[in-house]
């Protein structure tokens, strides 16, 4: 039989927060720089800043 594993609300919140941070730091800048070509460094800085801003908007 499979054992049921329950996680607390705090553990779930930490899991969602870490996933969101990973997404905004890795995925958003990569998507923005794909279209930027020569100005990729500017787009990467903008992507990281906007991603961190989105993370700060999440409720704690």
C-alpha contacts under 8 A as a table, 3 or more apart, distances in Angstrom:
res1	aa1	res2	aa2	distance
7	X	11	X	6.12
7	X	12	X	6.66
8	X	11	X	5.22
8	X	12	X	6.31
9	X	12	X	5.07
9	X	13	X	6.09
10	X	13	X	5.05
10	X	14	X	6.23
11	X	14	X	5.15
11	X	15	X	6.17
12	X	15	X	5.01
12	X	16	X	6.20
13	X	16	X	5.22
13	X	17	X	6.06
13	X	60	X	7.93
14	X	17	X	5.05
14	X	18	X	6.08
15	X	18	X	5.33
15	X	19	X	6.17
16	X	19	X	5.10
16	X	20	X	6.09
17	X	20	X	5.10
17	X	21	X	6.17
17	X	55	X	7.63
18	X	21	X	5.09
18	X	22	X	6.12
19	X	22	X	5.11
19	X	23	X	6.16
20	X	23	X	5.07
20	X	24	X	6.15
20	X	55	X	6.72
21	X	24	X	5.22
21	X	25	X	6.02
21	X	51	X	7.67
21	X	52	X	7.39
21	X	55	X	6.37
22	X	25	X	5.34
22	X	26	X	5.91
22	X	27	X	7.71
23	X	26	X	5.45
23	X	27	X	5.16
23	X	28	X	6.82
24	X	27	X	5.77
24	X	28	X	5.20
24	X	29	X	7.48
24	X	47	X	7.88
24	X	48	X	6.93
24	X	51	X	4.49
24	X	52	X	6.81
24	X	54	X	7.84
24	X	55	X	7.68
25	X	28	X	6.43
25	X	29	X	6.71
25	X	47	X	7.85
25	X	48	X	5.75
25	X	51	X	6.28
25	X	52	X	7.47
26	X	29	X	6.22
26	X	30	X	6.47
27	X	30	X	5.25
27	X	31	X	6.17
28	X	31	X	5.23
28	X	32	X	6.25
28	X	47	X	5.74
28	X	48	X	7.27
28	X	51	X	6.77
29	X	32	X	5.09
29	X	33	X	6.00
29	X	43	X	6.94
29	X	44	X	4.86
29	X	45	X	7.61
29	X	46	X	7.64
29	X	47	X	4.44
29	X	48	X	6.00
30	X	33	X	5.25
30	X	34	X	6.19
30	X	44	X	7.31
31	X	34	X	5.35
31	X	35	X	7.38
32	X	35	X	5.93
32	X	36	X	6.63
32	X	40	X	7.92
32	X	43	X	5.94
32	X	44	X	6.84
32	X	47	X	6.54
33	X	36	X	4.82
33	X	37	X	6.53
33	X	39	X	7.86
33	X	40	X	4.84
33	X	41	X	7.59
33	X	43	X	5.57
33	X	44	X	6.03
34	X	37	X	6.51
34	X	40	X	7.72
36	X	39	X	5.39
36	X	40	X	5.03
36	X	43	X	6.51
37	X	40	X	5.43
39	X	42	X	5.58
39	X	43	X	6.54
40	X	43	X	5.01
40	X	44	X	5.95
41	X	44	X	4.99
41	X	45	X	6.26
42	X	45	X	5.24
42	X	46	X	6.23
43	X	46	X	5.01
43	X	47	X	5.94
44	X	47	X	4.96
44	X	48	X	6.15
45	X	48	X	5.29
45	X	49	X	6.15
46	X	49	X	5.15
46	X	50	X	6.03
47	X	50	X	5.20
47	X	51	X	5.95
48	X	51	X	5.02
48	X	52	X	6.11
49	X	52	X	5.27
49	X	53	X	6.16
50	X	53	X	4.94
50	X	54	X	6.25
51	X	54	X	5.09
51	X	55	X	6.38
52	X	55	X	5.05
52	X	56	X	6.27
53	X	56	X	5.14
53	X	57	X	6.52
54	X	57	X	5.19
54	X	58	X	6.94
55	X	58	X	5.48
56	X	59	X	7.96
